[in-house]
């Protein structure tokens, strides 16, 4: 994620795990912090489509909402804590 003049830009690069070859690159933008999480859901849906998911767009977006937060900062803290967990 990077800050741009009119908000935030997120990019996902989808690569073949064996060859390392880039399959697709997807970008989304959010006008402000309040819209970043929604944009991430849209990005996830686009990546799922590239990977062959044939579920309807509405279903993919609904599944993207399984994690909700009204705060980008809270999401960041949650991600940091999850990263520290060992399985």
LINMOBEL-V289499 format. One record per pair of residues at least 4 apart in sequence whose C-alpha atoms are under 7 Angstrom apart, sorted by the first residue. I is the first residue (numbers start at 1). J is the second residue. Records with the same first field share a line. If there is no record, write none. Layout:
# LINMOBEL-V289499
I: J  J
This chain:
# LINMOBEL-V289499
1: 8  9  10  11
2: 8  9  10
3: 7  8  9
4: 8  9
6: 31
7: 30  31  32
8: 29  30  31  32
9: 28  29  30
10: 27  28  29
11: 26  27  28
12: 25  26  27
13: 22  24  25  26
14: 22  23  24  25
15: 20  21  22  23
16: 20  21  22  23
26: 43
27: 43
28: 39  43
29: 39
30: 35  36  39
31: 35
32: 36
33: 72
35: 39
36: 40
37: 41
38: 42
39: 43
40: 44
41: 45  61  64
42: 46  61
43: 47
44: 48
45: 49  60  61
46: 50
47: 51
48: 52  53
49: 53  54
55: 59  60
56: 60
57: 61
58: 62
59: 63
60: 64
61: 65
69: 74  75
71: 75
72: 76
73: 77
74: 78
75: 79
76: 80
77: 81
78: 82
79: 83
80: 84
81: 85
